[in-house]
């Protein structure tokens, strides 16, 4: 499986990369986000939201698990960190098969519920400013997206 690696030097560059991604996604796309605390996952989602036309302030849904944002395409932002010890399905498929783009922070905690085809994104903090963003497409649609982004 091919991986696509991007480096950003600022939060703005991270957001811009996510905005470009927003131009390529479609309803029912699923993006998973992994990375340590402070790596830039929510910053990435903010950029994605901007690209999808979300006007509300985007912040981490840590305590609510899912936040829904209306834009040109709805954005469903999940933070499933609190589900680490749970095997409960909270209706994930309603989001995955829905009319919006689903982004899941800490997705490895719900691996059994994830669709086979998705875009896996890992954000690593290299230093105070630099982020390494690795995208691993799982499926032809996501492979196309990565190739377009990588141009």
Secondary structure, 3 states (H helix, E strand, C coil): CCEEEEEECCHHHHHHHHHHHHCCCCCCCEEEEECCCCCCHHHHHHHHHHHCCCCCCCCCCCCCCEEEECCCCEEEEEECHHHCCCCCCCCHHHHHCCCEEEEEECHHHHHHHCCCCEEEEEEEECCCCCEEEEEEEECHHHHHHHHHHHC
